[in-house]
Amino acid sequence: MKKIFFFFMFFSFLPLSLFSKDSPEQILQFGNHLYQEEDYYRAITEYKRFLYFYPKHPQNSHTEFQIGYSYLKGEKWEAALPYFQKLSTDFPHTRLGENSFFSIAHTHFLSKKYKAAQETWNEFQERYPKSSLNDIAWYQKGWAYFFQEKTKEATQELSLIKNPSLKNKAMLLSTEIEKWHTLPYRSPFLAGMFSAMLPGLGQWYDGRFWDGMSALVVNSMFAYGIYATWRDEHYVAFGIVTFLASGFYGGNIFSAVSSAHKFNRNVKESKWQILQKKYGVNLEWNGNSLTIKF
Protein backbone atom coordinates (compact mmCIF):
# COMPACT_ATOMS: atom_id res chain seq x y z
CA MET A 1 0.00 0.00 0.00
CA LYS A 2 2.84 2.38 0.85
CA LYS A 3 4.48 1.74 -2.52
CA ILE A 4 1.25 2.64 -4.32
CA PHE A 5 0.89 5.80 -2.23
CA PHE A 6 4.46 7.00 -2.93
CA PHE A 7 4.10 6.10 -6.61
CA PHE A 8 0.96 8.24 -6.81
CA MET A 9 2.55 11.16 -4.95
CA PHE A 10 5.69 11.06 -7.11
CA PHE A 11 3.81 11.31 -10.39
CA SER A 12 1.30 13.84 -9.09
CA PHE A 13 4.09 16.36 -8.48
CA LEU A 14 5.83 15.94 -11.83
CA PRO A 15 5.33 18.83 -14.30
CA LEU A 16 2.55 18.22 -16.78
CA SER A 17 4.95 19.23 -19.53
CA LEU A 18 6.64 15.84 -19.20
CA PHE A 19 3.39 14.06 -20.16
CA SER A 20 2.12 16.47 -22.78
CA LYS A 21 3.76 17.58 -25.98
CA ASP A 22 2.30 20.95 -26.91
CA SER A 23 2.48 22.31 -30.43
CA PRO A 24 5.59 24.41 -31.22
CA GLU A 25 3.44 27.53 -31.51
CA GLN A 26 1.95 26.96 -28.05
CA ILE A 27 5.35 26.48 -26.41
CA LEU A 28 6.83 29.57 -28.06
CA GLN A 29 3.74 31.62 -27.28
CA PHE A 30 3.91 30.67 -23.61
CA GLY A 31 7.67 31.28 -23.51
CA ASN A 32 7.21 34.72 -25.07
CA HIS A 33 4.46 35.47 -22.56
CA LEU A 34 6.80 34.62 -19.69
CA TYR A 35 9.50 36.77 -21.28
CA GLN A 36 7.13 39.73 -21.52
CA GLU A 37 6.23 39.19 -17.88
CA GLU A 38 10.00 39.37 -17.12
CA ASP A 39 9.92 35.80 -15.82
CA TYR A 40 13.09 35.09 -17.76
CA TYR A 41 14.17 31.81 -16.21
CA ARG A 42 10.82 30.11 -16.74
CA ALA A 43 10.82 31.51 -20.28
CA ILE A 44 14.22 29.91 -20.85
CA THR A 45 12.79 26.57 -19.70
CA GLU A 46 10.01 26.82 -22.29
CA TYR A 47 12.43 27.79 -25.06
CA LYS A 48 14.68 24.85 -24.21
CA ARG A 49 11.65 22.57 -24.15
CA PHE A 50 10.81 23.80 -27.64
CA LEU A 51 14.33 22.99 -28.87
CA TYR A 52 14.18 19.54 -27.29
CA PHE A 53 10.83 18.52 -28.78
CA TYR A 54 11.35 20.20 -32.16
CA PRO A 55 15.09 20.02 -32.97
CA LYS A 56 14.57 20.70 -36.71
CA HIS A 57 12.01 23.49 -36.47
CA PRO A 58 12.81 26.58 -38.64
CA GLN A 59 12.43 28.84 -35.57
CA ASN A 60 15.23 27.10 -33.65
CA SER A 61 17.94 29.68 -34.33
CA HIS A 62 15.67 32.55 -33.30
CA THR A 63 14.70 30.61 -30.18
CA GLU A 64 18.38 30.16 -29.30
CA PHE A 65 18.79 33.92 -29.59
CA GLN A 66 15.76 34.37 -27.35
CA ILE A 67 17.40 32.11 -24.75
CA GLY A 68 20.57 34.20 -24.89
CA TYR A 69 18.62 37.42 -24.59
CA SER A 70 16.59 36.04 -21.69
CA TYR A 71 19.84 35.27 -19.88
CA LEU A 72 21.03 38.79 -20.70
CA LYS A 73 17.84 40.34 -19.30
CA GLY A 74 18.24 38.17 -16.21
CA GLU A 75 21.81 39.50 -15.82
CA LYS A 76 23.39 36.09 -16.36
CA TRP A 77 26.08 37.47 -18.66
CA GLU A 78 28.31 34.41 -18.88
CA ALA A 79 25.33 32.19 -19.70
CA ALA A 80 24.16 34.54 -22.48
CA LEU A 81 27.46 34.87 -24.36
CA PRO A 82 27.75 31.27 -25.75
CA TYR A 83 24.38 31.60 -27.51
CA PHE A 84 25.32 34.89 -29.19
CA GLN A 85 28.78 33.63 -30.11
CA LYS A 86 27.39 30.45 -31.69
CA LEU A 87 24.76 32.28 -33.72
CA SER A 88 27.14 34.99 -34.91
CA THR A 89 29.48 32.23 -36.18
CA ASP A 90 26.77 30.03 -37.73
CA PHE A 91 24.84 32.86 -39.45
CA PRO A 92 27.41 35.61 -40.17
CA HIS A 93 25.64 37.10 -43.23
CA THR A 94 22.12 37.26 -41.82
CA ARG A 95 20.21 39.72 -39.68
CA LEU A 96 20.25 37.16 -36.87
CA GLY A 97 24.03 36.85 -37.04
CA GLU A 98 24.36 40.63 -37.07
CA ASN A 99 22.13 40.99 -34.02
CA SER A 100 24.01 38.20 -32.26
CA PHE A 101 27.40 39.80 -32.88
CA PHE A 102 26.10 43.13 -31.61
CA SER A 103 24.66 41.41 -28.53
CA ILE A 104 28.09 40.04 -27.62
CA ALA A 105 29.33 43.62 -27.27
CA HIS A 106 26.16 44.67 -25.47
CA THR A 107 26.58 41.83 -22.98
CA HIS A 108 30.16 42.92 -22.25
CA PHE A 109 28.91 46.48 -21.79
CA LEU A 110 26.17 45.53 -19.34
CA SER A 111 28.62 43.38 -17.35
CA LYS A 112 30.94 46.44 -17.15
CA LYS A 113 33.67 44.93 -19.31
CA TYR A 114 33.93 48.18 -21.23
CA LYS A 115 37.17 47.55 -23.12
CA ALA A 116 35.93 44.19 -24.39
CA ALA A 117 32.65 45.84 -25.43
CA GLN A 118 34.46 48.60 -27.34
CA GLU A 119 36.70 46.14 -29.14
CA THR A 120 33.71 44.01 -30.15
CA TRP A 121 31.73 47.03 -31.36
CA ASN A 122 34.73 48.17 -33.43
CA GLU A 123 34.87 44.72 -35.03
CA PHE A 124 31.10 44.80 -35.54
CA GLN A 125 31.29 48.12 -37.40
CA GLU A 126 34.05 46.76 -39.65
CA ARG A 127 32.04 43.63 -40.43
CA TYR A 128 28.68 45.38 -40.86
CA PRO A 129 29.47 48.93 -42.09
CA LYS A 130 25.91 49.55 -43.30
CA SER A 131 24.11 48.17 -40.25
CA SER A 132 21.38 50.24 -38.65
CA LEU A 133 22.88 49.24 -35.29
CA ASN A 134 26.08 51.24 -35.89
CA ASP A 135 24.58 54.41 -34.44
CA ILE A 136 23.70 52.49 -31.27
CA ALA A 137 27.24 51.11 -31.22
CA TRP A 138 28.69 54.63 -31.32
CA TYR A 139 26.28 55.74 -28.64
CA GLN A 140 27.10 52.84 -26.33
CA LYS A 141 30.84 53.19 -27.02
CA GLY A 142 30.49 56.81 -25.91
CA TRP A 143 28.92 55.61 -22.68
CA ALA A 144 31.67 53.02 -22.23
CA TYR A 145 34.36 55.71 -22.53
CA PHE A 146 32.35 57.91 -20.19
CA PHE A 147 32.21 55.18 -17.55
CA GLN A 148 36.00 55.00 -17.80
CA GLU A 149 36.09 58.82 -17.42
CA LYS A 150 37.65 59.25 -20.85
CA THR A 151 35.48 62.25 -21.63
CA LYS A 152 37.25 63.37 -24.83
CA GLU A 153 36.93 59.93 -26.43
CA ALA A 154 33.31 59.69 -25.27
CA THR A 155 32.26 62.93 -27.00
CA GLN A 156 34.15 61.91 -30.15
CA GLU A 157 32.18 58.66 -30.42
CA LEU A 158 28.89 60.45 -29.79
CA SER A 159 29.62 62.99 -32.54
CA LEU A 160 29.62 60.18 -35.17
CA ILE A 161 25.93 59.36 -34.74
CA LYS A 162 23.65 60.08 -37.71
CA ASN A 163 20.25 58.87 -36.51
CA PRO A 164 18.33 62.14 -35.80
CA SER A 165 16.58 61.12 -32.57
CA LEU A 166 19.68 59.42 -31.19
CA LYS A 167 21.93 62.28 -32.34
CA ASN A 168 19.85 64.78 -30.36
CA LYS A 169 20.18 62.59 -27.28
CA ALA A 170 23.93 62.27 -27.92
CA MET A 171 24.35 66.05 -28.10
CA LEU A 172 22.62 66.50 -24.75
CA LEU A 173 24.74 63.75 -23.22
CA SER A 174 27.92 65.33 -24.64
CA THR A 175 27.02 68.60 -22.95
CA GLU A 176 26.72 66.81 -19.61
CA ILE A 177 30.01 64.98 -20.18
CA GLU A 178 31.81 68.27 -20.80
CA LYS A 179 30.66 69.43 -17.35
CA TRP A 180 32.08 66.31 -15.66
CA HIS A 181 35.07 68.17 -14.18
CA THR A 182 32.74 70.64 -12.43
CA LEU A 183 31.27 68.06 -10.05
CA PRO A 184 31.81 68.84 -6.34
CA TYR A 185 34.88 66.66 -5.81
CA ARG A 186 37.04 66.51 -2.69
CA SER A 187 40.82 66.50 -2.98
CA PRO A 188 42.34 63.44 -1.21
CA PHE A 189 45.62 65.40 -0.87
CA LEU A 190 43.91 68.32 0.88
CA ALA A 191 41.88 65.98 3.08
CA GLY A 192 45.06 64.25 4.26
CA MET A 193 46.92 67.52 4.76
CA PHE A 194 44.07 69.02 6.79
CA SER A 195 43.95 65.97 9.06
CA ALA A 196 47.73 66.11 9.47
CA MET A 197 47.41 69.74 10.61
CA LEU A 198 44.44 69.09 12.92
CA PRO A 199 43.02 65.56 13.42
CA GLY A 200 39.42 65.45 12.23
CA LEU A 201 39.68 68.49 9.97
CA GLY A 202 40.04 66.32 6.86
CA GLN A 203 36.89 64.38 7.75
CA TRP A 204 35.00 67.65 8.19
CA TYR A 205 36.23 68.72 4.76
CA ASP A 206 34.78 65.46 3.40
CA GLY A 207 31.44 66.19 5.06
CA ARG A 208 31.79 63.56 7.82
CA PHE A 209 31.32 65.68 10.95
CA TRP A 210 31.01 62.96 13.60
CA ASP A 211 33.98 61.00 12.24
CA GLY A 212 36.00 64.20 12.41
CA MET A 213 34.83 64.89 15.96
CA SER A 214 35.81 61.37 17.04
CA ALA A 215 39.25 61.73 15.45
CA LEU A 216 39.79 65.06 17.21
CA VAL A 217 38.73 63.76 20.64
CA VAL A 218 40.76 60.53 20.47
CA ASN A 219 43.91 62.23 19.19
CA SER A 220 43.54 65.02 21.75
CA MET A 221 43.39 62.43 24.53
CA PHE A 222 46.54 60.77 23.24
CA ALA A 223 48.27 64.15 22.95
CA TYR A 224 47.48 64.88 26.58
CA GLY A 225 48.65 61.39 27.57
CA ILE A 226 52.00 61.99 25.83
CA TYR A 227 52.40 65.33 27.58
CA ALA A 228 51.39 63.96 31.02
CA THR A 229 53.67 60.92 30.92
CA TRP A 230 56.63 63.01 29.79
CA ARG A 231 55.94 65.65 32.42
CA ASP A 232 55.75 63.06 35.18
CA GLU A 233 58.85 61.27 33.85
CA HIS A 234 57.00 57.99 33.21
CA TYR A 235 59.18 57.23 30.20
CA VAL A 236 58.01 53.66 29.60
CA ALA A 237 54.38 54.78 29.60
CA PHE A 238 55.43 57.74 27.45
CA GLY A 239 56.88 55.38 24.83
CA ILE A 240 53.80 53.16 24.81
CA VAL A 241 51.37 56.06 24.57
CA THR A 242 53.45 57.73 21.85
CA PHE A 243 53.53 54.50 19.83
CA LEU A 244 49.74 54.07 20.12
CA ALA A 245 49.13 57.73 19.38
CA SER A 246 51.17 57.62 16.18
CA GLY A 247 48.97 54.76 14.94
CA PHE A 248 45.76 56.68 15.62
CA TYR A 249 47.24 59.86 14.14
CA GLY A 250 48.22 58.01 10.94
CA GLY A 251 44.83 56.29 10.87
CA ASN A 252 43.16 59.69 11.11
CA ILE A 253 45.05 60.86 8.00
CA PHE A 254 44.32 57.64 6.10
CA SER A 255 40.64 57.91 7.04
CA ALA A 256 40.44 61.45 5.66
CA VAL A 257 42.06 60.45 2.36
CA SER A 258 39.84 57.36 2.06
CA SER A 259 36.75 59.46 2.82
CA ALA A 260 37.64 61.87 0.03
CA HIS A 261 37.93 59.02 -2.46
CA LYS A 262 34.62 57.58 -1.27
CA PHE A 263 32.96 61.00 -1.52
CA ASN A 264 34.15 61.39 -5.11
CA ARG A 265 33.06 57.87 -6.04
CA ASN A 266 29.57 58.45 -4.62
CA VAL A 267 29.25 61.77 -6.48
CA LYS A 268 30.23 60.11 -9.79
CA GLU A 269 27.98 57.09 -9.36
CA SER A 270 25.04 59.28 -8.39
CA LYS A 271 25.56 61.49 -11.45
CA TRP A 272 25.95 58.46 -13.74
CA GLN A 273 22.65 57.05 -12.47
CA ILE A 274 20.87 60.35 -13.13
CA LEU A 275 22.31 60.62 -16.64
CA GLN A 276 21.48 57.00 -17.45
CA LYS A 277 17.84 57.61 -16.58
CA LYS A 278 17.78 60.67 -18.86
CA TYR A 279 20.02 59.58 -21.72
CA GLY A 280 20.38 55.82 -21.50
CA VAL A 281 18.92 53.49 -24.12
CA ASN A 282 17.48 50.02 -23.71
CA LEU A 283 17.61 47.36 -26.39
CA GLU A 284 14.79 44.88 -26.89
CA TRP A 285 14.46 41.81 -29.11
CA ASN A 286 11.10 41.83 -30.89
CA GLY A 287 11.50 38.35 -32.34
CA ASN A 288 13.21 39.47 -35.54
CA SER A 289 15.58 42.33 -34.71
CA LEU A 290 16.93 44.51 -31.93
CA THR A 291 15.02 47.74 -31.33
CA ILE A 292 15.83 50.84 -29.28
CA LYS A 293 13.74 51.91 -26.32
CA PHE A 294 14.46 55.42 -25.01
N, C-alpha and C positions, 0 to 999 in steps of 0.2 A: 504493500500500500504506500509506503514511504517513497519507493522508487517512482511510482506513478505520480505522486504529488510533486516531487522535485522535477520530474520530466515535464509536467504541465507548467510549473512555475518558470522553468528555464525558457521554454519556448514562448511563454506569454510575454516575457520581457524582451525578446529579440525584436529589432526594428522590422517593421512591416516591409521595408524596402528589400529585405533579403528574400521575401516570399513572393514579391510582386515585381514584375518587370514593366515599368511604365514606358510609354512611347518616348522617343527622343525629344519630341517637342515638349511633352509634359515635364520631363526632367530639367530641360534647359529653362523652361518658363519658371519653374519653381526656384531653380538656382538663381535666375536673374531677379526674381522677387526678393529672395533673401539678400542678394547683393544690394538692391535698392533700399532695403531695410537696414543696411550696414551690418548685417549679420554675416560677416565675411567668411568665418570659418565653417559655418554650416553650408554656405554657398559653395565653398571649395569642395566639401563632401559630395554635394550634388553634381558638380562638374566632373569630379573624378568618377562618380558612379556612371555618368554618361559615357565617359571614355572607356570604362570597363565593359559596359554592356554593348556599346556601339563603336568598336575600335576602328571601323572603316567608314564612319560617317563623314560627309564632306565638311561638317562644322567642327571637326576635331581640332584643327589648328587654331581656330578662333576661340574654342573653349579652353585650350591650353593657355592662350593669352589671357583669357578671363581669370584663370586660376592665378597666373602670375600677378595680374593687377589686383586681385582680391588679397593676395599676400601683401602687396605693396600698400594697399589701403589699410590693412591690418598691422602695418609697420613691422612686418616680418621680412626685412630687406634681403637677408641672405637666402631665404626660401624663394623669393620672387625672381632673383637674378637668373637662375638656371633656365627658367621657362623663356625669358626674354632672349637669353643668349642662344638657346636652341633654335628658336623661331627666326631670329635674325640671320642665323647661319643657313637654315633650311630654305628660307624664302627671301633671299637678299634683294630680288628685283620686284617685290610686290609691296603693296601698301601695308600689309601685315608685317613684313620684314622691316620696313621703314619705321613703323610704329614701335616695333620691338626693340630696334637699335636705339631709338630715341629714349625708350623707357629704361634702358640700361643706365644711361646718363642720369635720367630723372631719379632713378632709385639711388644712385650714388649721391645725388644732391640732397635728397630727403634724409639720407643716413649721415649727412654732414661730411661726406668724403668729397670735398669740393674740388680738389685737384684732379681726382679720378673722373669726376663729372665733367669738368672743363675739357679734359683730354678726349673723353668720349664724344662730347658735343662737337669738338673740332673735327674729329674723324667722321662724325655723322654729316657735317656740312660739306666735307670733301666728297663723301660718297653720294649724298643726295643734295646737290647744289640748288635744285629747283623745288625742293620740298617746302610746303606751306608751314612746316614746323620750324624752319630756320629762324624766323622772327622770335619764336618762343625760346629757341636755343640761345639766341643773343640776349634775350631778356633774363633768362635764368643764369646765364654765364655772368651777366652784370651783377646779379644778386650774389652769386658765388664769390666773385671778387670783393663785393661789399662786405660779406661775412668774414672775409679774411682781412678787411680794412685796407684793401688796395683800391682806394677811391678813384684814382686816375684811370686805372684799367677798367673799373666798373662803368664809369661814365662813357668810356670809349666804346665798350660793347653795346651799351644802351643806345648810342648814337647811330648804330648800324641798322636799327629796326625800321622797316618800311610800312608794316601794317598800321593804318591810320589810328585805330582805337588803341592799339598797344603802344604806338609811338607817343601818343599823348600821355599815356600812363608813364612811359619811360622818361619823358621830359620832366614830369613832376617828381619822379623818383630821383632823377639826376640832380634836381635843385636841392632836394633834401640831403643827398650824399655830399654835395659841395658845402653844406653847413655842418658836416660831421665834426670838424675840429672845434666848433663853437659850443659843444656840449659842456656842461659844468663838471669838468674833470677835477680831480685832486692830484697834486704832485706827490708821488711817493718820497721823493728827495726832500721836499719841504716838510712833509709829515714827520719823517725821521729826524730832521734837523730840529724841528720845533720840540719834539719829545726829548731830544738830547739836551736842549737848553732848559726845558722845564717839563718833567715827567707829566704826562697827561695832556699837554698842549697839542701834540700831534693828533691825538684821538678827538679832541674838540674840533680841530681843523677838519677832520673827517666826518664830523657830525655825530660822534658817539660820546655824548656828554658823560654818561655814568661810567663808561669805561675809562674815560679820562680822569674823572674824579677818583676812581679806585686806584689808578696808577699814581696819582698825586699823593693820596693818603698813604699808600703802602710805601712808596719811595721816601716820603717825608719821615715816616716812622723809622725806616732803616737809616736815614741820614742822622736822625737824632741818636739812634743806637750807636752809630760809629763815633759821633761826637762824645757821647756819655762814656763809652768804654775807654776811649783815648784819654779823656779828662781824668777818669778815675784810675788810670794806669792798669786797666785789666786787658793786657795786651793779647792774651790768648782769645778772649771773648771778642776783642777788637778785630782780630784776624778773621774769626768765624763770621762775625756780622758783616765785615767788609766783603768777604767772599760771597755771602748770600745776597748782599745788596747789589753787587755788580751783576749778578744773574738777573735780578728783578729789573735793574736799570736797563740792561741790554734787552730783556724781554719787552719792556715798555717801548723801546725804539722799534723793535721788530714788529710789535703789535700795531704801531702807528703806520708803518710802511705797508703791512699786510692789509690794514683797514683801507688805506688809500687805493690799493689795487682792487679790493673787493668793491669799494664804492664805484670806481670806474667801470668795473665789469657789470655791476647792476644797472648803471646808467645806460651802458651800451645795449644790454639785453632788453631793457625796458623800451628803448627807442626802436630797436629792431622789431620787437613785437608790435608796436604801434604802426610802424611803416609796413609791416607784412599785412596787417589788417586792411590798410588803405591801398597798397600797391601790389600786394601779392597776387599770384594767379594760381588757380587750381586746374588740374588736368583731369578729364573724365574720359572713360572709354564707353562709347555709345553702341558698341557691338560691331562697328566697322572701322572707326577711326578715333583718334584722340581729339578732343575738343577742349577749348579754353573756357573756364568759368571765372569771371572777374569777381 
